[in-house]
């Protein structure tokens, strides 16, 4: 398992055409992430669950009440 080094949100419209074609979308938002094991960027679409869904896909999180 690799750890997430950095992640940033990007508008798909601002990505190069090659990346848009690889994603199969020309508008919306994507996450550009870099992991420790691979120093290259990987672009992932933000799905229906939004940014919350992206973070939940990274691993297990404990549900806690915040008062």
N, C-alpha and C positions, 0 to 999 in steps of 0.2 A: 504494500500500500504506500502511495506517495502522499506527501503533505502539500497542501496548497501554500505556495509562496506569496502570490499576489493575485488579485482579481480586480477588474474594473468593468464598468458598464459602458457600452458603446452603442451608438445608433447605427443600425445596419446600413442606412443610407450613406454614412460617412466611411464605410469600409471599402476597400478596393473591390472592383467588379469580380475578381476571381474568388474572393471570400464570400461575396453575396451569392455567387453561383454555387459554391460548395454548400452553403447553408440552405439554398433553395428559396431564399427570401430576399426582397429588395427594400423592405422597410420594417421597422420595429426596433427591438432592443436585443442585445446579445451580451454575454459575459466573455471577456477575454481573460483567460487565466494562465498562470505559469506555475508549474509544480517543481518541487526541489529536484526530483530525479531527471527531469527534462527541462533544460533552460529555454525551450521554445514555447511560443504562445499557442494556445488552443482556444478556438472560438466556439462557444456553445450558445444555442438559442435560449432565451428566457421563455419558458412554456406558459401554459394556462395558469399554473400555480404561482407565477411571478417569481420575485427574488426569494420569497420564503421557500418555494419549492426547490429552487436552486440550492439554497443552504441545507435544506433537509436531505438533498441528494448526496451531500458530502459525508454524511455519517449519522450516527445516532445522537440524539440530543435529549436531555432530561427535561421533562415538563415541570416547571416550578412556578409557584405563585409569586408575583412581585407586589409587595405592598407599598 
